Amino acid sequence: MAKLGKLSEDTVDLIDGIISETGLDNYINVKTYAVKKSKEVIKIKKAGPIEGELAKDESTVFIIVYEEAFDRLDDDMKDTLMRDAINNIVFNPDNGKVSIGAPRITVTTWGLQKFGDKLLSAAESGVLAIEQIADEEKERKLLERENKKNKNKN
C-alpha cells in the first residue's frame, strides 16, 4: 500500500470548498491524503468497517490525491477533476448511508485522439445502457416482491 501523506493547503482548500458547496459536509466526514505514486490522480474511498471504527464514524470518506500529478494541471483542470471525483460521493438521507460510485467511462488516449467525441459518446451510451438495465432489473425485482406479497395476502 502506498504511504499516505498530507496534502498541500491549496488542495485541501479546493476539496473543502467543493464539499461545502455541495452540502456533503453536513452528512459526511472527509479525510484527505496525498500519495507519492498512483495510477489515479484522485481516488475516492468510503471507510470500510475497520476504517469506520477507527475513525469513529462510518460516514467517513477518504479523498486520496496523487498530488505530484495533480499539481501539473492548471487550476481549471484541478477544479474540474476534483468536482467530478467528489460527484461520485452519494449520501442517502433515507437510510443515512454513504456510497461511492458513478459509472466510469473508460476510453484509451489513442482512441480519443482518433475518434474524439464520437468515442466518448459511444462509451457514455454504453454506460447509460448498463444503468438502464440495472434500473429495469431493480424494478422487476420490486414488482416480483409486491406480487409475491399480494399472493400471500390472498
Stockholm file with secondary structure:
# STOCKHOLM 1.0

chainA/1-154         MAKLGKLSEDTVDLIDGIISETGLDNYINVKTYAVKKSKEVIKIKKAGPIEGELAKDESTVFIIVYEEAFDRLDDDMKDTLMRDAINNIVFNPDNGKVSIGAPRITVTTWGLQKFGDKLLSAAESGVLAIEQIADEEKERKLLERENKKNKNKN
#=GR chainA/1-154 SS CCCEECCCHHHHHHHHHHHHHHTGGGTCEEEEEEESCCSCSEEEEECCHHHHHHHTCTTEEEEEEEHHHHTTSCHHHHHHHHHHHHTTEEEETTTTEEEECCCCCCCCHHHHHHHTHHHHHHHHHHHHHHHHHHHHHHHHHHHHHHHHHHHHHC
#=GC SS_cons         CCCEECCCHHHHHHHHHHHHHHTGGGTCEEEEEEESCCSCSEEEEECCHHHHHHHTCTTEEEEEEEHHHHTTSCHHHHHHHHHHHHTTEEEETTTTEEEECCCCCCCCHHHHHHHTHHHHHHHHHHHHHHHHHHHHHHHHHHHHHHHHHHHHHC
//
